Amino acid sequence: MEEERDFGFDEWAESYDRDVKNDKTIFLKYDDVLDYVVKISKVNKDKLVLDIGTGTGNLTIRCVDLGAKVIGLDPSRKMIEKAKEKFKDRKNVEFYLIKDPFLKIPFDNNIFDIVLSTYAFHHLSHNKKEDGILEMFRVLKRGGILAIGDIMFKNEFEEKNFWINIIFLTLMSIMKE
């Protein structure tokens, strides 16, 4: 399971947690989104949870704290290393480096009670999103819960405009300082 496709997150891993806490744009309600995804998915000690795009483990920790066994997948080696660091003394958690964690989930059909993802699904191209959903449902048990907390766009044009605006606002903020 040692494949890499990190979307630039290897460079961001060291400061990721601090950056999302301080961000006033797409991560403005970061903790609220993670808490809500955990709440609606009914995580508890009897559940096996898959966290796709686990990053540094911020969603995973909420699930483990509720007693669930969690498996986290991410394409960034450094993000996985940060997550493993956070959980070095914890049980019921495993992390795997996976090149395409939404499209090639390395587990059998119907084994997870809950499949979660936050702030990661948007990295799939628009034409691969349906494949990603189908792959998540493949590993989800019948009656299981799939919950995704992310930013979404109607089409690629809207997505490009969003990122252009974010870059512009970031540059304006830097210039203002």
SVG drawing of the C-alpha trace seen along z (x, -y; Angstrom):
<svg xmlns="http://www.w3.org/2000/svg" viewBox="-30 -47 37 55">
<polyline fill="none" stroke="black" stroke-width="0.4" points="0.0,0.0 3.0,-2.3 1.9,-4.5 2.2,-8.3 0.2,-11.1 0.2,-13.8 -1.5,-16.8 1.2,-19.0 0.2,-18.1 3.7,-16.7 4.9,-20.3 1.9,-21.4 2.0,-18.6 4.2,-20.4 1.9,-23.5 -1.5,-22.0 -3.1,-21.9 -2.1,-25.4 -3.0,-26.7 -6.6,-25.3 -7.1,-26.7 -6.1,-30.2 -7.7,-30.2 -10.6,-32.6 -11.7,-31.3 -12.5,-27.6 -11.5,-26.4 -13.5,-29.0 -15.8,-26.4 -13.3,-23.5 -13.9,-22.1 -17.7,-22.5 -17.7,-20.6 -15.6,-17.7 -17.8,-17.6 -21.0,-17.6 -19.8,-14.8 -19.0,-12.7 -22.4,-13.5 -24.5,-12.6 -22.6,-9.4 -23.4,-8.1 -19.8,-7.0 -19.5,-4.9 -17.4,-2.1 -19.0,0.7 -18.2,-0.9 -15.4,-0.3 -14.8,-3.6 -12.9,-4.4 -11.6,-8.0 -10.6,-8.9 -8.2,-11.8 -7.3,-11.5 -4.5,-14.0 -3.1,-14.6 -5.9,-12.6 -8.2,-15.5 -11.4,-13.6 -9.9,-10.3 -9.2,-11.6 -12.9,-12.5 -13.9,-8.9 -11.3,-7.2 -12.2,-9.3 -15.8,-7.9 -14.3,-4.4 -14.5,-3.5 -11.8,-1.5 -10.6,-3.8 -8.6,-3.2 -7.3,-6.3 -6.2,-6.6 -4.3,-9.4 -2.1,-10.0 0.5,-12.1 3.3,-10.3 4.1,-13.3 0.4,-13.7 0.3,-10.0 3.5,-10.5 2.0,-13.4 -1.2,-11.3 0.9,-8.4 2.8,-10.7 -0.4,-12.0 -1.7,-8.4 1.5,-6.7 0.1,-5.8 -3.4,-5.1 -5.1,-1.8 -7.8,-1.1 -6.3,-3.2 -4.3,-2.4 -3.1,-4.7 -2.2,-3.7 -0.6,-5.6 -2.8,-5.1 -2.3,-6.8 -6.0,-7.1 -7.8,-6.7 -11.3,-7.4 -10.9,-5.3 -8.9,-2.3 -9.9,-1.5 -7.7,1.5 -10.4,3.4 -13.0,6.0 -16.7,5.2 -19.1,4.5 -16.7,4.2 -17.0,0.7 -19.9,-0.5 -19.1,-4.2 -17.2,-5.8 -16.2,-9.5 -14.3,-12.2 -13.8,-15.9 -12.0,-18.5 -10.7,-15.8 -13.4,-14.7 -13.0,-17.9 -9.6,-16.7 -11.2,-14.2 -11.8,-15.5 -15.5,-16.1 -15.6,-13.1 -14.3,-10.8 -16.6,-11.8 -19.3,-9.3 -16.6,-6.5 -15.4,-7.7 -18.9,-7.5 -19.4,-4.0 -16.1,-2.8 -17.0,-4.2 -20.4,-2.4 -18.6,0.8 -16.7,1.1 -19.7,-0.2 -21.8,2.4 -25.5,2.6 -27.2,0.0 -23.9,-1.8 -23.4,-5.5 -21.5,-7.6 -20.8,-11.2 -18.7,-13.8 -18.0,-17.3 -16.3,-19.3 -16.5,-22.2 -18.4,-21.4 -18.9,-23.1 -21.6,-22.7 -18.9,-22.5 -15.2,-23.0 -15.8,-26.7 -17.3,-27.5 -14.4,-25.6 -11.7,-27.6 -13.4,-30.9 -13.6,-30.0 -9.9,-29.2 -9.0,-32.4 -11.0,-34.4 -9.3,-32.6 -5.8,-33.3 -6.8,-37.0 -8.1,-37.4 -4.9,-35.7 -2.7,-38.0 -4.7,-41.1 -4.3,-40.0 -0.6,-39.6 -0.2,-43.0 -2.2,-44.6 0.2,-43.3"/>
</svg>
